[in-house]
Amino acid sequence: MDDETTLGSINLSSNLSRRRMDWINYHLACLVVVAGPVIGEKFPLAKERMVIGRQQDTEIPIDDPLISRKHAEVVREADGTVVLRDLGSKNGTFFNDVKVRERVLMEGDLLRVGNSVLRYVGPNSLEHLYRDEMSERTRRDGLTGFFNKQAFHLYLERNLQRCKDLHASLSIGLIDFDGFKKITDRGGPPAGDHVLKEFAGRVKNSIRPTDLLARFGDDEFGLILPLTNLMGGRIVGERLRTRVADHPFMLDGQTFIVTISVGIAERSGGAEDADALVVRADTALREAKRMGRNLTYCFMEPK
């Protein structure tokens, strides 16, 4: 199995849709994060023992400094009961706001680890469907259908750690429309919305299933490219840029010439963490704007 297959199998934006996966796991109990840094995340209890912890190799990883590396475990016993056990964590495990060492979980129970609160949802529960819908809404931008900024940062952290573990490349891109205000000044907010929706339709099939495209703000987008070096990132950036620039946008008989600028950065050197990588991509985007817009610029390591 190659690295891309390995990464694709664990990436939430894989070719098998999230909704289909939710139906496959419908018969399983699960933990849903209802408060904390990964709110909305759902973890099906697919194994007999699943560990909650700060380590990325745990079955339920939550990046929270108040959570121990291996904080607690959820175990499915032979008789079908599901048991929560603390693993000697520094800050304790709480069950319905009571600190515990071990407790049997029932439908609707809440468990707290660090700053995160998880709700236990039993197998075949209708709450699965409700939680799936709520989770999807919290991750998606309503206009374009792309993931939102919160989801971008969550997936970037996860993919960055996976690529580090695989000693593999990862690049990201930041995308910004050129002169977007002129479009809204000319056609009003509906023109801006139309352009963004049209943009989403044109580029959504231009990336791999393991990549992720998210809306950052009004006319700003972020791109995550696992297992992709800087030059590969540039190829993707150019593909998106030309898809926009080569075909005018039409609205109510009016033609809009629309272009985007793209900044690409690769995980390397001083950009081993997510924030540093985003800063580099933003620097590259600013340089693309400075050099005349409607181009893709790659951040290069200073020599």
ZIBELKA-V690147 format. One record per backbone hydrogen bond with DSSP energy under -0.5 kcal/mol. CO is the residue of the C=O (numbers start at 1). NH is the residue of the N-H. E is the energy in kcal/mol with one decimal. If there is no record, write none. Layout:
<<CO/NH/E> <CO/NH/E>>
This chain:
<<2/6/-2.3> <3/7/-2.9> <4/8/-2.9> <5/9/-1.8> <6/10/-0.7> <7/10/-1.1> <7/11/-1.2> <11/14/-1.3> <15/17/-0.6> <17/21/-2.2> <18/22/-2.2> <19/23/-1.7> <20/24/-2.1> <21/25/-2.1> <23/26/-1.1> <25/28/-1.9> <26/124/-1.8> <29/45/-3.1> <30/121/-2.7> <31/43/-3.1> <32/34/-0.7> <32/119/-3.0> <33/40/-3.3> <35/117/-2.5> <36/39/-1.2> <38/41/-2.2> <41/33/-2.8> <42/44/-0.6> <43/31/-2.0> <44/46/-1.9> <48/76/-3.0> <50/74/-2.8> <51/60/-2.5> <52/71/-1.9> <52/72/-1.8> <53/62/-2.2> <55/58/-1.4> <60/53/-1.7> <62/64/-1.5> <64/67/-2.1> <68/54/-1.9> <68/71/-0.6> <69/55/-1.7> <71/87/-2.7> <71/89/-0.6> <72/52/-3.3> <73/85/-2.7> <74/50/-2.2> <75/77/-0.7> <75/83/-3.1> <77/80/-1.9> <81/77/-2.9> <81/83/-0.5> <82/105/-3.3> <83/75/-2.9> <84/103/-2.2> <85/73/-2.9> <92/114/-0.5> <93/100/-2.8> <94/96/-0.5> <94/112/-2.8> <95/98/-1.5> <98/95/-3.4> <100/93/-0.6> <101/86/-2.6> <103/84/-3.3> <105/82/-0.5> <106/109/-2.4> <109/120/-2.9> <110/96/-3.5> <111/118/-3.1> <112/94/-2.5> <113/116/-2.3> <116/113/-2.2> <117/34/-2.6> <117/35/-1.3> <118/111/-2.8> <119/32/-2.3> <119/121/-0.5> <120/108/-2.8> <120/122/-0.5> <121/30/-2.6> <122/125/-1.1> <125/128/-1.6> <126/129/-0.7> <126/130/-1.3> <127/131/-3.2> <128/132/-2.7> <129/133/-2.1> <130/134/-2.5> <131/135/-2.8> <132/136/-2.4> <133/137/-2.1> <134/138/-2.0> <135/139/-0.9> <136/139/-0.6> <136/140/-1.1> <139/148/-2.4> <140/142/-0.5> <141/145/-2.1> <146/141/-3.4> <147/215/-3.0> <148/152/-2.2> <149/153/-2.2> <150/154/-1.9> <151/155/-2.8> <152/156/-2.4> <153/157/-2.2> <154/158/-1.8> <155/159/-2.9> <156/160/-2.7> <157/161/-1.9> <158/162/-2.2> <159/163/-2.6> <160/164/-2.0> <161/165/-2.4> <162/166/-1.9> <163/167/-0.5> <163/168/-3.2> <164/167/-1.0> <169/227/-1.6> <170/267/-3.2> <171/225/-2.9> <172/265/-2.3> <173/223/-2.8> <174/263/-2.6> <175/221/-2.5> <176/261/-2.7> <177/179/-0.6> <177/180/-0.5> <179/182/-0.7> <179/183/-0.9> <180/184/-1.8> <181/185/-2.5> <182/186/-1.8> <183/187/-2.8> <184/188/-2.0> <187/191/-0.6> <188/191/-1.0> <188/192/-1.4> <189/193/-2.6> <190/194/-2.4> <191/195/-2.3> <192/196/-2.1> <193/197/-2.4> <194/198/-2.6> <195/199/-2.7> <196/200/-2.3> <197/201/-2.1> <198/202/-2.0> <199/203/-2.1> <200/204/-1.6> <203/206/-2.3> <208/211/-1.5> <212/224/-2.8> <213/147/-1.3> <214/216/-0.6> <214/222/-2.7> <215/149/-0.5> <219/177/-1.6> <220/216/-2.9> <220/217/-1.5> <221/175/-3.1> <222/214/-2.9> <223/173/-2.4> <224/212/-1.9> <225/171/-2.1> <225/228/-0.8> <229/233/-2.4> <230/234/-2.1> <231/235/-1.8> <232/236/-1.8> <233/237/-2.7> <234/238/-2.7> <235/239/-2.0> <236/240/-2.3> <237/241/-2.5> <238/242/-2.7> <239/243/-1.6> <240/244/-1.2> <241/245/-2.6> <242/246/-2.3> <244/247/-0.7> <249/256/-3.5> <251/254/-2.2> <254/251/-2.3> <255/257/-0.5> <256/249/-2.9> <256/258/-0.7> <259/178/-2.7> <261/176/-2.3> <262/297/-2.8> <263/174/-2.4> <264/299/-3.0> <265/172/-2.6> <266/268/-0.6> <268/271/-2.7> <273/277/-1.9> <274/278/-2.4> <275/279/-2.2> <276/280/-1.9> <277/281/-2.2> <278/282/-2.4> <279/283/-2.2> <280/284/-2.3> <281/285/-2.3> <282/286/-2.4> <283/287/-1.8> <284/288/-2.1> <285/289/-2.1> <286/290/-2.5> <287/291/-2.1> <288/293/-2.3> <289/292/-1.5> <295/262/-2.2> <297/264/-2.5>>
